[in-house]
Amino acid sequence: MAEDAESLENASGALLGHLLGAYLSDCVELADESLLGLFFRTAPLQVRTQFLEIVGLDLSNADTVAAEVQDKLQRLWEWRAERVLADGNTSELAPFAWWFGSGKLDDHWSLEQLISVLEAGGGVSSDYPVTHRLAELIGIDLPLVVHVVALLVERAYTPHIVLGAQDELRSILEAGLASADDEVTAEARATASRLYAQRHVEFGQLLSES
């Protein structure tokens, strides 16, 4: 059994690429009884996670993504995420960091899906694409952007998230503190306070300026 699992992991990159291609070519349906359904029921967590990561990395590396492909990938994510969130183990969804960071999918949809993962207690496999994309979305949907930052700091915090994106987080919280929406302002203030309490003293200046 160990040898079989190792063989699956070694061959999974090409196999998962073929599975994704079959879905995008309409050869595989989004259904529990389909090949995709069988894959997600039987593949080890590591391989299932790798499949979602491959999709995210492909999106990140693509110059453009056709609207039809965007729609199919969003439906794929919703279909799988619904089942994973119902099961309670959100670690499989961590690669959404790459989906989100790619900027190739609908902005509001991407923010809402990321919020669902974080609110369920999930983390992100890489914080860099998330924090840098969030800063680009300040003018698109500030309330959701501030809420994502609040969730990252409250539920998925690591020092690296802050150290690797101080400028981005500061710009988001500055915009939140300057918002005319009292709820957005309050959430930005609470997040800046939490960061300050975690010894990121540079965020104390934001509080004194607001």
C-alpha positions, -999 to 999 in steps of 0.1 A, spaced: 0 0 0 28 24 8 44 18 -26 11 24 -43 6 57 -25 41 68 -33 35 59 -70 3 79 -70 20 110 -55 50 108 -80 27 105 -110 0 128 -98 12 160 -115 6 147 -150 -25 128 -140 -41 157 -123 -34 179 -153 -52 154 -175 -81 153 -151 -84 191 -152 -81 191 -190 -109 165 -192 -131 187 -171 -124 219 -190 -131 199 -223 -165 188 -210 -154 152 -209 -160 150 -171 -190 163 -152 -193 180 -119 -211 152 -102 -205 129 -73 -208 98 -96 -184 112 -122 -146 107 -124 -141 139 -105 -164 128 -78 -145 95 -76 -112 113 -74 -122 135 -46 -138 106 -27 -107 83 -29 -76 104 -34 -54 112 -4 -57 147 11 -23 156 -2 -33 147 -38 -66 165 -36 -49 196 -23 -23 193 -51 -51 193 -77 -65 225 -64 -30 240 -62 -23 231 -98 -54 249 -110 -44 280 -90 -9 280 -103 -21 276 -139 -44 306 -133 -15 326 -119 8 318 -148 -18 324 -176 -17 356 -195 -55 355 -201 -83 331 -192 -113 328 -214 -147 337 -198 -159 302 -204 -129 287 -185 -134 312 -157 -170 301 -153 -161 264 -153 -133 269 -127 -156 290 -104 -182 262 -106 -156 236 -99 -145 255 -68 -180 260 -55 -188 224 -60 -158 211 -42 -157 238 -15 -193 231 -6 -185 195 2 -153 203 20 -168 229 42 -197 206 51 -172 180 61 -153 204 83 -117 198 72 -107 230 54 -70 223 49 -78 210 13 -89 245 4 -57 263 13 -45 265 -23 -73 290 -30 -45 315 -22 -33 310 -58 -68 312 -73 -74 344 -55 -40 359 -61 -41 352 -98 -66 380 -104 -81 359 -132 -115 353 -116 -143 376 -107 -132 399 -79 -163 399 -57 -166 361 -61 -129 356 -52 -133 377 -21 -164 359 -10 -149 325 -15 -117 335 4 -139 348 33 -158 315 34 -125 295 37 -112 318 64 -144 320 84 -145 282 84 -111 281 101 -90 275 70 -57 290 62 -39 299 29 -10 279 14 8 311 5 1 345 20 21 366 -6 -4 363 -35 -33 370 -11 -20 401 6 -7 417 -26 -39 410 -45 -60 424 -16 -42 458 -19 -52 459 -56 -88 455 -47 -92 484 -22 -111 504 -48 -132 474 -59 -148 463 -25 -132 479 5 -155 463 31 -147 428 19 -110 436 16 -109 449 52 -128 419 64 -104 395 47 -75 412 64 -93 410 97 -98 373 93 -62 367 83 -50 385 114 -75 369 137 -76 334 124 -46 327 101 -20 350 117 17 343 113 44 370 117 54 364 81 20 376 68 27 410 83 65 412 77 60 402 40 32 427 34 35 457 57 29 483 30 -1 464 16 -17 459 50 -11 495 60 -27 508 28 -57 486 34 -62 496 70 -56 533 62 -84 531 36 -106 513 61 -100 538 89 -108 567 64 -140 550 52 -174 567 57 -188 533 67 -187 530 105 -185 491 104 -156 492 80 -138 518 102 -144 497 133 -131 465 118 -100 483 105 -94 498 139 -98 465 157 -74 448 132 -48 475 136 -51 472 174 -47 435 172 -15 439 151 -2 465 175 -8 441 204 12 414 185 41 438 186 38 452 151 43 487 165 42 504 132 4 499 132 1 519 163 8 550 143 -23 543 122 -44 544 153 -29 576 165 -35 592 131 -71 582 128 
